């Protein structure tokens, strides 16, 4: 076929069919039965491996990970999980860590090698660090342009109202290049739900950008905050541009209450991010999806001051979501896979995502029969292609 620059042949798609995929200008321009497209000088034989769209790493912290640095032992909170105390531990740990740019590169390469080519990273912007972290991560984003697409959230880790100067800094952060405005436990951290949301949505409205709020609050406080965020989103016509990360409180509700609030979340077009963390309750993935909510995922913290876990692999994250959600059937396992791929693309409002004509040729090959097996087995190694170009294989970025 004319116009094909690179031909990927014998690729098994999620529906089990074996296909040739033609790529030109970084986009998929042909999907034909395997063996029917004339080979070009640039032909890559996928040899029957499963070819899936690149994973969406929807929530990570590029500035605060110690991955690739020396091991920093985890310190437990003195009396149960406390966000203020964890933030204080983080400040102590950051002071003794390797330079931020070195750590961010290592974390990014880990994610790319595992097949994530679209990412949303939160970066601290508040009175404690000003815009310093954001400036570093903006530089790193430029370095990795063409390898991975990165959205940055200006994240007020020390609160907005409790950290002097933060409202102005969030405004400056967006002007500087951050893509979204973040927030943190408006009621329990800043003790002022409406005051906190006034700033977050005020900056977002001023710049016409989206919002992604960390919400760790459990029980009715968490659920109430979710409802308030949905109300603001609807009032400002920001459907599809707002996400709530963690939303643990949704995991505390009885099924009827969860369905009722799920319908409100879906109607407001707010997405919910969960990484199915350790021992916390977390949002009921299948129930929320059943109500029409976009549920996406991310590694969140990787070897940082919050926990020592994380491997930058969204396929293993899908396995964890499945495991903790009690997903067993092929349909359920495929649901978990959707959370780390297509649903992530929807939450991040990505253009040209998927294995389809006209989409970006961003894909990963997996040694698996089909998607449910991939979720359970988490096969490695993989080959990772960005706009049709090999960017990682055998667990490392290719240059
Ligand atoms: Zn986070």
Boltz pocket constraint, residues with backbone or C-beta under 6 A from the ligand:
constraints:
  - pocket:
      binder: B
      contacts: [[A, 59], [A, 60], [A, 61], [A, 122], [A, 214], [A, 245], [A, 300], [A, 301]]
      max_distance: 6.0
